[in-house]
Amino acid sequence: MRNVEIKAKVCNLDKLVELVKALGPQRHEIIKQKDTFYKVPNGRLKLRKFENGSGELIYYERPDTEGPKMCLYEKSTILAENLNSIHTTLEKALGTKIVVNKIRQLFMIGQTRVHVDSVEDLGDFMELEVVLKDEQTSEEGEKIAFDIMEKLEISKENLISGAYADLLRDK
């Protein structure tokens, strides 16, 4: 699976949410997430736990650069009854790197997931994930990302390069 991503620091959360809603999202939901990142030699591996006890195991590779970037990822759904044992196994085998707690507002605009995130001990952020169709190039995804970024008044000065885990680690 592939997407083109951008991530930016948000200065005015309420204004950003208004701008996103003005784009007429097909979906809006609020999700509490706990992401546990594990120590791996390549890419990033995290176990995401949702408020209802279910989760996802997500592995992804993406460059740590500002602006739109290609992200390759694999995702597996985890049933609530298996989540704790999977975490224990991963923690024993790999070790935990860091835990990120956030409240995410998810908006769907066409093929783009717009995340408005309040990250514990870090602040407010916005993330665009343009989910690419098989026939689409990364350049087409970047064009979509830049267009939405402009409509949401996200300045290039607010773009960030790494993951929330990196920002928390460096704090």
BELWO-V967246 format. One record per backbone hydrogen bond with DSSP energy under -0.5 kcal/mol. CO is the residue of the C=O (numbers start at 1). NH is the residue of the N-H. Records with the same first field share a line. If there is no record, write none. Layout:
# BELWO-V967246
CO->NH, NH
This chain:
# BELWO-V967246
1->73
2->132
3->71
4->130
5->69
6->128
7->160
8->126
12->16
13->17
14->18
15->19
16->20
17->21
18->22
19->23
20->23
21->24
27->108
29->106
31->104
32->51
33->102
34->36, 49
35->37, 100
36->47
37->97, 98
38->40, 45
44->60
45->38
46->48, 58
47->36, 49
48->56
49->34
50->53
54->50
55->78
56->48, 58
57->76
58->46
59->74
60->44
61->72
63->65
69->5
70->63
71->3
72->61
74->59
76->57
78->55
79->82, 83
80->83, 84
82->86
83->87
84->88
85->89
86->90
87->91
88->92
89->93
90->94, 95
91->95
95->39
98->37
100->35
101->120
102->33, 104
103->118
104->31, 106
105->107, 116
106->29
107->109, 114
108->26, 27, 110
109->112
111->131
112->109, 114
113->115, 129
114->107, 116
115->117, 127
116->105
117->119, 125
118->103, 120
119->122, 123
123->119
124->10
125->117
126->8
127->115
128->6
129->113, 131
130->4, 132
133->136
137->141
138->142
139->143
140->144
141->145
142->146
143->147
144->148
145->149
146->150
147->151
148->152
149->154
150->153
153->155
155->158
156->159
158->9
163->167
164->168
165->169
166->170
167->171
168->171
